[in-house]
Amino acid sequence: MIKSCELFDFSHSLAGEYLEKTVYPFEILGEIKRIILSIGASLPENEYNRAGADIWIHKSASVASSASIDGPCIIGAKTEIRHCAFIRGSALIGENCVVGNSAELKNCILFDNVQVPHYNYVGDSIFGYKAHMGAGAVTSNVKSDRSNVSVRCGSEKIDTGRYKCGAMLGDYAEIGCNCVLNPGTVIGRKSSVYPLSSVRETVPENSIYKFQNEIVKRF
């Protein structure tokens, strides 16, 4: 089973010190709101603007007037929040990120340099440094029977204890256009997923997910 330390460079997120204490990244999903409030209270006022209750936006960030942002939320330096982006709260967005047209975020952590630029949904998920979602790619965070989400890696299976759990993307993960990352999906560091894929498993690091049961190592 891929652990937090194998997915992320913790130095690329304000939540790094919290994630560093976890074994598996999904363990932090229930704490994201509390973490944002704790970090936000200590952010320097000369660097961050307060935009309503519990919303901190770095002064160098760009936020479209049509974007909708609910707190708690932190938006990092030089991040771009584009037209009609919908941030539903409990979102920690790092530096140099792009949250694009009609993208929707909820209870998630985006490390620095993450891009969710076109019609993406990211819920109850964690995206590592420079992870990228192609247009229309989404995370699915609830099973159809509403039972707890499990994370699978080969024959190993761990119950997350949560009925809402999206995807964990390692640093530099690349997700093709119109993919669905099913509940509990884990994409290893420097791995990519072909467009139009439906993924419901763990993809090892430095791999290419072509089709179900066809994952090859990247050379």
C-alpha positions as CSV (number, residue, x, y, z in Angstrom):
1,M,0.0,0.0,0.0
2,I,1.4,3.4,-1.0
3,K,2.1,5.6,2.0
4,S,2.0,9.4,2.3
5,C,5.8,9.7,2.3
6,E,5.9,7.8,-1.0
7,L,3.4,10.1,-2.7
8,F,4.3,13.6,-1.6
9,D,7.2,16.0,-1.0
10,F,5.7,17.6,2.1
11,S,7.7,20.8,1.6
12,H,5.3,21.9,-1.2
13,S,2.2,22.4,0.9
14,L,1.3,24.4,4.0
15,A,-0.3,21.2,5.2
16,G,2.9,19.2,4.8
17,E,3.7,19.0,8.5
18,Y,0.2,17.5,9.1
19,L,0.4,15.0,6.3
20,E,3.9,14.0,7.4
21,K,2.4,12.6,10.6
22,T,0.0,10.3,8.6
23,V,0.8,6.8,7.3
24,Y,-1.8,7.0,4.6
25,P,-3.0,10.3,3.1
26,F,-6.7,9.6,3.5
27,E,-6.3,9.8,7.3
28,I,-6.2,13.6,7.1
29,L,-9.5,14.1,5.1
30,G,-11.6,14.6,8.2
31,E,-9.1,17.2,9.6
32,I,-8.8,19.5,6.5
33,K,-11.2,22.1,7.9
34,R,-9.5,22.3,11.2
35,I,-6.0,22.4,9.6
36,I,-7.0,25.3,7.3
37,L,-8.4,27.3,10.3
38,S,-5.2,26.7,12.3
39,I,-2.9,27.7,9.4
40,G,-5.0,30.6,8.4
41,A,-4.9,32.1,11.9
42,S,-1.1,32.3,11.6
43,L,-0.8,33.7,8.1
44,P,1.0,37.1,7.9
45,E,-1.5,39.9,7.3
46,N,1.0,41.7,5.0
47,E,0.9,38.8,2.6
48,Y,-2.7,37.6,2.7
49,N,-6.1,39.4,2.3
50,R,-9.1,38.3,4.2
51,A,-12.1,37.8,1.9
52,G,-15.0,37.1,4.2
53,A,-15.0,34.6,7.1
54,D,-12.2,32.2,7.1
55,I,-10.9,32.9,3.6
56,W,-7.3,33.8,3.1
57,I,-6.1,34.8,-0.4
58,H,-2.5,35.7,-1.1
59,K,-2.1,39.2,-2.4
60,S,-0.3,37.9,-5.5
61,A,-3.1,35.5,-6.4
62,S,-5.6,36.2,-9.2
63,V,-9.3,35.5,-8.5
64,A,-11.9,36.1,-11.2
65,S,-14.9,38.1,-10.1
66,S,-17.2,35.3,-11.2
67,A,-15.5,32.7,-9.0
68,S,-17.4,31.5,-5.9
69,I,-15.4,30.8,-2.7
70,D,-16.7,29.5,0.6
71,G,-14.6,29.2,3.6
72,P,-12.6,27.9,5.2
73,C,-10.1,28.3,2.3
74,I,-6.5,29.3,1.7
75,I,-5.3,30.3,-1.7
76,G,-1.5,30.6,-2.1
77,A,0.8,32.9,-3.9
78,K,0.5,33.4,-7.7
79,T,-2.4,31.0,-7.9
80,E,-5.0,31.7,-10.5
81,I,-8.7,31.1,-9.8
82,R,-10.5,31.4,-13.1
83,H,-13.9,32.3,-14.4
84,C,-16.8,30.5,-12.6
85,A,-14.6,28.3,-10.4
86,F,-16.6,27.0,-7.5
87,I,-14.7,26.4,-4.2
88,R,-17.2,24.9,-1.7
89,G,-15.1,25.2,1.4
90,S,-12.3,23.3,3.2
91,A,-10.0,23.8,0.3
92,L,-6.2,24.4,0.9
93,I,-4.8,25.5,-2.5
94,G,-1.0,26.0,-2.8
95,E,1.2,28.3,-4.7
96,N,1.2,28.7,-8.5
97,C,-1.9,26.6,-8.9
98,V,-4.6,26.9,-11.5
99,V,-8.3,26.3,-10.7
100,G,-10.1,26.7,-14.0
101,N,-13.3,27.4,-15.7
102,S,-16.2,25.6,-13.9
103,A,-13.8,23.5,-11.7
104,E,-15.4,22.6,-8.4
105,L,-13.4,21.9,-5.2
106,K,-14.5,20.6,-1.8
107,N,-12.6,19.3,1.2
108,C,-9.3,18.9,-0.6
109,I,-5.6,19.8,-0.5
110,L,-3.8,20.9,-3.6
111,F,0.0,21.1,-3.3
112,D,1.9,23.8,-5.1
113,N,1.8,24.0,-8.9
114,V,-1.3,21.7,-9.2
115,Q,-3.5,22.4,-12.2
116,V,-7.3,21.6,-12.4
117,P,-7.9,23.9,-15.3
118,H,-11.0,22.8,-17.2
119,Y,-14.3,21.4,-15.9
120,N,-12.8,19.3,-13.1
121,Y,-14.4,18.1,-9.8
122,V,-12.1,17.5,-6.9
123,G,-13.7,16.3,-3.7
124,D,-12.3,14.7,-0.5
125,S,-9.0,14.4,-2.3
126,I,-5.3,15.3,-2.1
127,F,-3.2,16.2,-5.1
128,G,0.6,16.3,-4.9
129,Y,3.1,18.7,-6.3
130,K,2.6,19.5,-10.0
131,A,-0.2,17.0,-10.3
132,H,-2.4,17.8,-13.4
133,M,-6.0,16.9,-14.4
134,G,-6.9,17.0,-18.0
135,A,-10.1,18.6,-19.2
136,G,-13.2,17.0,-17.8
137,A,-11.3,14.6,-15.4
138,V,-13.1,14.2,-12.1
139,T,-12.8,12.5,-8.8
140,S,-15.7,10.3,-7.6
141,N,-15.8,10.4,-3.8
142,V,-18.9,8.4,-2.8
143,K,-19.8,4.7,-3.6
144,S,-23.3,4.1,-5.1
145,D,-24.3,2.0,-2.0
146,R,-22.9,4.7,0.4
147,S,-20.7,2.1,2.2
148,N,-17.2,3.0,3.4
149,V,-14.6,3.5,0.8
150,S,-11.7,1.1,0.7
151,V,-8.3,1.6,-0.8
152,R,-6.9,-1.4,-2.8
153,C,-3.4,-2.2,-3.8
154,G,-3.2,-5.7,-5.3
155,S,-4.6,-8.1,-2.8
156,E,-4.3,-5.6,0.0
157,K,-7.3,-3.6,1.1
158,I,-7.7,-0.9,3.7
159,D,-11.1,0.4,4.9
160,T,-10.7,4.2,5.1
161,G,-13.6,4.5,7.6
162,R,-15.1,7.2,5.4
163,Y,-18.0,7.0,3.1
164,K,-16.6,10.0,1.2
165,C,-13.0,9.5,-0.1
166,G,-11.9,10.7,-3.5
167,A,-8.4,10.3,-5.0
168,M,-4.8,10.6,-3.8
169,L,-2.5,11.9,-6.6
170,G,1.2,11.7,-6.0
171,D,3.7,14.4,-7.1
172,Y,3.8,14.9,-10.9
173,A,0.8,12.6,-11.5
174,E,-0.8,13.2,-14.9
175,I,-4.5,12.4,-15.5
176,G,-5.8,12.4,-19.0
177,C,-9.0,14.1,-20.3
178,N,-12.4,12.9,-19.2
179,C,-11.1,10.3,-16.7
180,V,-13.0,9.2,-13.7
181,L,-11.0,8.5,-10.6
182,N,-13.3,6.3,-8.5
183,P,-13.5,6.4,-4.7
184,G,-10.2,5.4,-3.1
185,T,-8.1,5.7,-6.2
186,V,-4.3,6.2,-5.6
187,I,-2.0,7.4,-8.4
188,G,1.7,7.0,-7.6
189,R,4.3,9.7,-8.0
190,K,5.2,10.4,-11.7
191,S,2.5,8.2,-13.0
192,S,0.0,9.0,-15.8
193,V,-3.5,7.8,-16.8
194,Y,-4.7,7.5,-20.4
195,P,-7.7,9.7,-21.4
196,L,-11.2,8.3,-20.9
197,S,-10.1,5.8,-18.2
198,S,-12.1,4.7,-15.2
199,V,-9.7,4.0,-12.5
200,R,-10.5,2.2,-9.2
201,E,-7.2,0.9,-7.9
202,T,-3.7,1.9,-6.9
203,V,-1.4,2.8,-9.8
204,P,2.3,2.4,-8.7
205,E,4.8,5.2,-9.1
206,N,6.5,5.8,-12.5
207,S,3.7,3.8,-14.3
208,I,1.3,4.4,-17.2
209,Y,-2.3,3.3,-16.7
210,K,-3.5,2.3,-20.2
211,F,-6.6,0.2,-19.4
212,Q,-7.9,-1.8,-16.5
213,N,-5.4,-4.6,-15.8
214,E,-2.9,-3.0,-18.2
215,I,-0.4,-0.9,-16.2
216,V,3.1,-0.6,-17.5
217,K,6.2,0.8,-16.1
218,R,7.5,4.1,-17.5
219,F,11.0,3.8,-19.0
